[in-house]
Every structure is written in structure tokens, then in C-alpha cells.
Amino acid sequence: MISRKRLLITVLLALSVVLLGALAVTAQDEMSAEAEVDALIRALNIDEMPEGWTLPESIGHVTNYLVHEWYQNETKAEAATAEAYGIEFSINDANLDLQTSLAAVDDYVAQDVDALVFTAVDEVASSPAIRRVARDRAVVCEGSPVVGCHTLVAISDYSAGYGVGVWAGNYVLENFDGEARALDIGLPALTAGVARSNGFVDGLLSVVPDGEIVQRVDGGGSKDVAVQVSSDALTANPDINIIFGINDDSALGGLQSYIAAGLDTDKLLVVGFGCEGVACKNALQEGGPYKVSAAMFPEYQGLLLINAAVAVFNGAEPPPQIFAPSLPMTLDNLFDYYTQEEDGTYTAHLDAIADIELLIIEPPMEDE
């Protein structure tokens, strides 16, 4: 009886090893297939379409806040890419209103667009509508994840935040005797905003572990709100010497409050996020406290969004996220990626942006 039990246990263990091996091979195959689709999306162009693929006739983008310069530049790139493919492209803006956003999704369904790009006002509340739409058409999320999208095109927000946090830490060591007293102007309503703030804090403290996050405020992603909440924070904590904003409007709003408070800008470092527009790039050239921003390159993300929509339309199965490149943008590397035109605008160097190495840093587990 004992030998039979031992035999049974041995057989079960052997079967378990075989099963685990098969699952590992399957997972590896799936990862390899996703990596191939990821590479295809990055390289896709009208002259080298995969055999058998067709182009969607129409793509619509439901944006959440088209007033923001990020979305203006990103959708401009989407429109240019779609035009090159001969695809009809349109925009429906929610202006930060959830019901308007969901109505815009329904409107595109009624128009029978072939593919939808979606930027959420509220990630959780948008999911039921997105899951429904994604049953019979391509849906690509932009910026932040929504359950139901076939893939997400976005930077690694935590990694980008960590990168500028490390940069800020080194700056503090060289210029502020290693003393860091930071104000975090965040956006806790969106997971992307939380990841950016957490990444920045972890990156900063990895260099200056005795640094202090003096206050974390909700700037709503808006310059006007950032001015108000940072003004209150600076009144209570005038010794703050680092202002971090989860987008450039937040960082610039914090800087405006600092100047209005009559504080010494020589004792301040401003760290932005996005560098999507003219204001950030001009600020980097002014030589003031705005020294670095986590560049997100909306011009390149717009291209990726259209390419991802085309791929999903043709049945490709991309990874859960198509990671867009990011790096700490400073005056030293600004013109590696942009040319400033005579009218003051900036033209992106797409090939240089595409060559940026993707450095993905995993955030620590919650229980660590």
C-alpha cells in the first residue's frame, strides 16, 4: 500500500512538472507574440503594411480635455498619421465631463466608426461602455487604463516619475547641500497621476533618503487649481525648495505661486511632467528654476495610437500596454528631440524619439 501511494505521488508530481512546463511555454509563446505585435505597431507605415491587412475607414478619438496642449499636439499627430493612411479621423471632446464622454462613445458607435481611441475622464465609470464597444470594434486607450480596451498607449508613468526624481535628487546634492523639501502637486483621481507622484518621490528619496515630502496636494491637472493649492502649501511651508507637478500646468502653477509669494527662486527647483508644449520648452531655456520635465512626446504617441488602432482592427493582439518613450528633458538634451522654428513652435524629431531606450521600473509592492 505504501509503495502504491508513493507511486501515485510520484506520478502526480511528474504530471505537475509537465503541466507547469507546458504553461510556461504557453506564457512564453504569448509574450513572444505580443512582442512581435508591439514591434510591428512601432514600425508600421503605409508602404510596408502586413500582407492581408486592410485599413479602417474611420477612427474617432474621445478626448477628456482638448483645451490642454498635450491633447492638441497628440491629436494633431493622430490626424497627420491617419491622413497619411487615408483614414478619416475625428475628435469628440468630453471637457472633463463623464456623461459627455460616455455620450461621445455612443455617438461614435452610432456613426459606426471602425476604431475608437479613448481617453478617460473616469477610468472605472467608463469601463462598462468601453467593454461593450470593444466587442465588435477596435478600442485603444490613451494615457490611462480602462478595463475593456484592447491595449493602452502610454508611457510608464512610474518610471518617468522615478527618472525625474533621480535627476532632482542629484541636483539637490549639487546645489542645495543635499536638502530636499518637496511639494507634490498631484492628481489622485487618475492612476497615472498617482504613479507619477509615487515615482518621483521614490526616485528623489533613492538619491537623498533624508529628503522630505512636505506636502502633497491635488492640483486637478489644472494650472489655475495648482496656483491655488500650492499657494496655500507655500504659505504654510515657505522653506519648500522643490516643486513637482504631475503635468507641466501643475508645475508652472506651483512656480507662479512661489514667485507671487516673493520667495527666492534661486533656492527652488521645479520639476515638470509632459513637456508637451511651448511653455515647458521655453521655461527650460530661461535659466530659471524650471530645470527638468519628464518628456512624453505627444507627437510620437499620436503616431502609436493610430498604428495600434490599425493593428487591432486587423485582429492583431498587442500587449496590454504599448509603452511610449520618456526621459528627463533638460536644456542639455532639448534640441536632440526638437527644433525650434522661427514662429516659436517646436518640431519633433520622430526618429530620435523612437530610438529612446525604454527603461521600465516596476513600483514596489504595496506591502514593502
KELO-198623 format. One record per residue: x, y, z of N, C-alpha, C in turn. Coordinates in steps of 0.1 Angstrom, whole numbers, plus 5000, padded with zeros to 4 digits. Atoms other than C-alpha are relative to their C-alpha. Example, Ala and Ser with C-alpha at 12.3 -4.5 7.8 and 13.67 -1.06 7.14 Angstrom:
REM KELO-198623
500949885000512349555078500950125000;499149895000513749895071499250115008;
//
This chain:
REM KELO-198623
500849885000500050005000500950135000;499149884999502850245009500750024986;499349985013504650174976499050064990;501049945009501450244957499750155002;500249864997500950574975501250084995;498849935005504550664967500050024985;500050005014504050574931499050114995;501049905004500850784929500550145002;499449874997502651084945501050034989;498949985010505551044921499450044986;500749975012503151034891499450145000;500649864999501251344903501150114999;498949905001504551534908500550014986;499550005014505651434873499050074991;501049935008502351544858500050155003;499949864997502651874877501150074993;498949945007506051934863499850024986;500349995014504851864828499050114998;501049895001501852094833500650135001;499449874998503852374847500950044988;499149985011506352334819499250054987;500949965011503552354793499550145002;500549864997502052664810501150104997;498949915002505452824810500350034985;499849995014505952754773498950084994;501149935006502452884765500150155003;499849864996503153204785501150074992;498949945007506453254768499650024985;500449985013504853204734499150124999;500949885001502153464742500850135001;499149894998504853704754500750034987;499349985012506753654722499150064989;501049955010503653704700499750155003;500349864997502854024719501250094997;498849925003506454154715500150024985;500049985015506154094677499050104996;501049905003502954294676500450145004;499549884995504454564697501050064990;499049955009507454594673499350044986;500649975012505154584643499350145001;500749874998503054874657501050124999;499049895000506155084662500650034986;499449995014507455014626499050024989;501150005010504055034608500150134992;500249885009503855264578499349964987;500950025011501755294547500749924989;499250075011504555154524500349855003;499650134996505054834544498949945009;501150064992501654704556500149854999;499950155001501554334565499049954990;500950065010500054114539498749965005;501450034996496354084541499350105008;500649904992495854384562499250114992;500849895006493254654554500050115010;500049884992492955004567498650035004;501449964996489955114588499650134992;500549885007487855384570500050125010;500149894991487455584602500549975014;499650024986488955634636499550135008;500449884992487455864663500750005014;499449994987489155984695499250085009;500749934989487156074726501150055009;499049954991489556304744499350055013;500749954988488956424780500250155002;499849864998490356774778500850074989;499349955012491156914744500650145002;499449874998491957254758501549995004;498650034996495157104772500949994988;499150005011498157154749500549854996;499650145003499056784753499149944990;501050065009495856674736500050074986;499949935013496156934709501149954992;498950055008499556814699499949864997;500250145002498756454703499049974989;501150035010495556464682500550064986;499549955013497356674656500949904993;499250115006499856394652499149884996;500950105004497056144651499350034986;500649965013495356344623500949994989;499050015011498556364603500349854996;499850155003499155984606498949944993;501250055007495555904597499950054986;500049955014495756134567501049934991;499150075008498855964555499549864996;500650135003496955634557498750014991;501349995007493855774540498849975009;501050034990491855724572499350135004;500849894995489055964582500250005016;499849994986489956094617499250125006;500849904993487756294641500250005015;499949994985487756414677498750045006;501249974992484956434703500550035014;499449964988486056624734498950005012;500950014988484456554769500150125009;499849894992485856864785499949975015;500050044986486356674818498649965005;501450044995482656574820499849854996;500250155002481956194824498949974991;501150045008478556194809500250054985;499749965013479756394779500949904993;499150115005482556134775499249884995;500850125004480155844775499150024989;500949975011477756014752500850014987;499250005012480656074728500449864995;499850145004481455704728498849944993;501350055007477755624719499950074987;500149925013477955894692500949934989;499250065009480855724676499549864996;500650135003479155384678498950024990;501049975009476155544661500550034986;499449975012478455664634500749884993;499450135004479855314631501550024996;498549985003483555424633500649865001;499450135000485855134627500949985012;499150014989488155214656499950125009;500249894990488055424688501250015008;498949964990490855594707499350075011;500849954989489655674742500950055011;499349944989491055904769498950025011;501050004989489155854802499950135008;500349904989487556124824500149935013;500050094988486955844849500249864996;499650135005488655514844499049895003;500950114995486355294865498650024994;501349985005483055454854499949994985;500050025015484055434817500049864996;499750145005484755064817498849934994;501150075006481254924811499750044986;500349965014480755134780501249964991;498950045008484255054767500049854997;500150145002483854684772498949964990;501150035010480654694753500450034986;499549965013482154884724501149914994;498850085004485254664723499649864995;500450145004483154354715500149994985;500150015015482854454678500850104993;499249905007485454724671501350025008;498749974993489054824679499950115009;499949904990489455024711501350015006;498749984995492755174721499950115010;500049894989493155364754501350084998;498949915000495355664757500250065014;499649944987497155784788499849935012;500350074987495455584815499149884996;500650135004494055224815498550005003;501450034998490355134812499749864997;500250145003489254774815499049994988;500850015013487954674781500850044988;499249965011490454844759500949894996;499150115006492454614736501450035004;498649974995495654794746500050155004;499849864995496955114762501350054994;498849935004499355354746500350115010;499749904989501155554773501549975004;498750024993504455604790499849915012;500050064987505355414821500150125010;500149884991504255694845500949995012;499150014988506055554875501550014996;498650005005509355504855500450144997;499749865004509155864841500150085012;499949924988508456004875501349975008;498750044993511355804890501250064994;498949945007513655934863500350145004;499849864996513056294871500250025015;499749994986513056224908501549985003;498550024999516656084905500750124995;499449885005517556384884500050115011;500249904990516156614911500949975012;499150044989518056424938501450044998;498649965003521356474921500250154999;499949855000520556844915500150055014;500049954986519856884952501449975007;498750034995523156714961501050114996;499049915005525056954939499750155003;500349864998523157274946499350045013;500749974988521157254978500649935012;499450084989523657065000499349885005;500750134997521556754998498750025008;501249984992518556915015498850014990;501250005009515256834998498750015008;501349984994511856975009499050024989;500750005012509456894982498550025002;501549995001505856994973499649924988;500550095011504056734952498650054996;501349965005501256884931499549894991;500450125006499456564922498650004994;501450025006496256424906499649865004;500350134995495056144928498849934994;501250055006491856094907500349904989;499650095011493855914880501249925004;498950094996496155614884501350054994;498849945006498555784860500650115009;499649904991498756084883500749955013;499550064987499355874914501449944997;498850065003502055674896501150104998;499049895002503855994885500550055013;499549944987503956134920500849895008;499350104993504955804936501449974994;498850025007507655754910501050115004;499149894997509056104916500549995014;499650004986509056064954501149895002;499150114998510755724952501450034993;498849975007513355844927500850115008;499349904992514156154948500649945012;499650064988514455954980501149904998;499050105003516655694963501450075000;498749925000519355974960500250075013;499949924987518556184991499049945010;501050074991516955935016499550085011;500549914989516656215042499150114995;500849905006514656425018498649995006;501349994994511156535030499050044989;501249965008507856545010499250085010;500649914990506556845029498549994999;501550005002503056835014499749944986;500550055013501056654987498650064998;501349935002498156854972499549954987;500750045012495656784945499850134991;500149895009496157024916499049994989;501150025011493456874894500650004986;499450005013495956874865499850144993;500349875006494957244860500950115006;499149904995497257544863499350095010;500749924991494557754880499949945013;500150074988493957494906501349995007;498650024994497657434911500550135006;499749874994498157804917499450025014;500749984987495657804945500549915011;499750104990496557484963501550025004;498649984997500357554960500250125008;499949884993499857904973499849975015;500250034986498357765005501149925006;498950084995501057505008501350085003;498849924998503857765004499850105011;500249914989502257995029500349925013;499750084988502457715055501449955000;498650065001505857585043500950084990;499249925009507957865028501449954998;498750065002511057655031500049894989;500050105011509957425002501050054990;499049975010512757404977499949924987;500350085012511357154952498550004997;501450015003508057184934499949904988;500350105011506956874914498650014996;501450015005503856874892499849894991;500350125009502256574875499850044986;499949955014501956784844500650145000;499349875000503557104832499150115005;500949894994500457314841500150005015;499950004985500757194877501350065004;498749954997504457264878500150154998;499949865003504157604862499050085010;500849944990501257684885500650025014;499249994988503357604915501150105000;499049895001506157824902499450145001;500649865000503758114897499650035015;500349974986502658084933501250035008;498749984993506258064945500550154998;499649875003507058384927499150115006;501049914994503858554939500250025015;499749994985504858474975501350085003;498849924997508058674970501249915005;498950084996510358374976501150004990;498850005008513858334963500149894990;500050115010513758134930501449944998;498650075000517558074933500049885009;500050114991516657834961498949904997;501150095004514057644941500349924988;500050095012513957354916498649974997;501350045004510857304896500149884990;500050135008510256954881498649984994;501350015007507556924854499849864995;500350135006505956634836499250024987;500649995013505056614799500850074990;499349915009506956894783499450004986;500750025013504356874756499850124992;500349885007504157234747501150105000;499149895001505857564742500550055013;499749944987505657674778501249935007;499050084994507857394791501450034993;498849995007510457424764500650145001;499549874998510757794767500550025014;499549994986511057764805501349945002;498750074999513957524801501150094995;499049915006515757794781500250135008;499949874993515158074805501050005011;499050014990517657954830499550025015;500649994986515257984860499949875007;500050124992514257724885499449884993;500650115008512357514859501149934992;498750065005515257274851499749874992;500250135005513656944841498649964999;501350055001510556774829500049864994;500050135006509656414821499350014987;500649985013509156444784499249884996;500950115004506256244770499849994985;500050005014506456334733498649974994;501450025005502756374722500149974985;499950025015503856384685500249854997;499750155003505156024687498949925005;501150084995502355894709498850014990;501149995010499856024683500249904989;499750105010501555804657499749865005;500250134994501555504680498549975002;501450024998497855544687499349964987;500650035013496855534651500549864995;499550135004499155244644499449885008;500650104991497755054674498649974996;501450015004494255114662499949924987;499950075013495154984627500349855003;499650144997496754674642498849925006;501250074993493754584665498949984990;501150015010491354654636500349874991;499650125008493254374617500149885008;500050134992492954124645501349985008;498750024992496454164660499750025015;500150004986496754114697501250065007;498849944994499154364712500149975015;499950014985500454364748499050095006;501049914993498254524774500450154999;499549865001500454844771501150014989;498949965009502454984742500750125007;499349894993505055184761500650104991;499449895008505855524747501250045007;498849964994509255664753499950135009;500049884992510055924780501550015005;498749984994513156074795500050145007;499949864994514156374817500550104990;499749905010514156664794500650135007;499449894994516556944802500550094988;499549915010518157234783501249924992;498850075006521156994776499549914989;500450095010519056754755498850044992;501249965006516056954744500150004985;499949995014517357014709500549874993;499850135006518256654704498749944994;501350055003514556594701499050104994;500949905006513056924689500950104993;499549885007513857204665499150125003;500849884998512657554674499950074987;500249935013511057714644500050165002;499949854999511158094636498750055007;501249944994507558134648499949965014;500050034986508457994682499549865003;500550134998506857654677501249905000;498950105000508857324680499549884992;500250115009509157044655500749885006;499550124994509656694669500949924990;499250095007512456464657499549865002;500650134997510456144654500949885001;499050115001513355914645500850005013;499250004988515356034675499149965012;500950044989512355994698499849845000;500250155001511755634685501249935005;498850074996515355554694500350005015;499849994985514955644731499849865006;500150134994515655334752498850005010;501150014991512555214771500649945013;499650044987513555194808498849995009;501250024993510655044827500449955015;499750024986511055054865498749965007;501350054993508454844885499950075013;500149944987507055024915500049895011;499950094989507554854949498649945003;501350064996504854614961499550085012;500649924989502354774985500449975014;499750044987503454575014501550025003;498649984998507154665010500250135009;
//
